[in-house]
Amino acid sequence: MRTWLKDKDYVGLAYMTGILPVKKYGTHSALNMFVEYSMTDPWDFFEFFGFTEDEVKNLCATWQMNFEETKAWYDGYRLVSHSRFGDHIYSMYSPKSVVEAMLRHKFGPYWNQTETYEALRVYIQMNMDGLKDAVVAMLAGDSVHINTGTFTNDMTTFATRDDVLTLLVHLGYLTYDGDAKTVSIPNKDVSQEYVNAISTMDWKEVIRSVNDSWN
């Protein structure tokens, strides 16, 4: 891709999509002419990352579903749009889960129908730099400070706990607060995936903590 695009006269504009920003290579950028819109900085494209709150309200009215319960299950993604007129904070909902809830007329953890909890377990069981403590804190409803700058924009290279947490933001397992520089688990739907993941790991004390906090 780099050979086809970089410094070529025939490339005026390229549009690419994906769950991760452009991969960082070495000391110099391989593709430095792209503008990225990601979960950590959506710019004005926030409304295309998922369902907006107004869209979900309309769906709830159409399908006669409780909006507050829908919000508790599937909201939680906090996207900020910056402009000369000020910052605007928007809520984003998981489209797949909302659609499932409306069609089934039942609230539940539909996130695990898109990907197995095994993928999440691979990342959190690394437990580097106190990752386990961070997961426990977030399951209890807390936010955790994070530095997204060290993330290399791939799914295999991790040097710190923050690299793992940043990846989980881009995968949708965490929501990022750009102003506070913190991450948290967005909603009940995704929380269940963490419970599923750690229930198959040797984290017995974590399971007890989660059960105590949820009871």
Secondary structure by P-SEA (a helix, b strand, c coil): ccccccccccccbbbbbccccccccccccccccbbbbcccccccccccccccaaaaaaaaaaacccaaaaaaccccbbbbbbcccbbbbbbbccaaaaaaaaaaccccccccccccaaaaaaaccccccaaaaaaaaaaabbbbbbbcccccccccccccaaaaaaaaaaaccccccccccccccccaaaaaaaaaaaccccaaaaaaaaaaaac
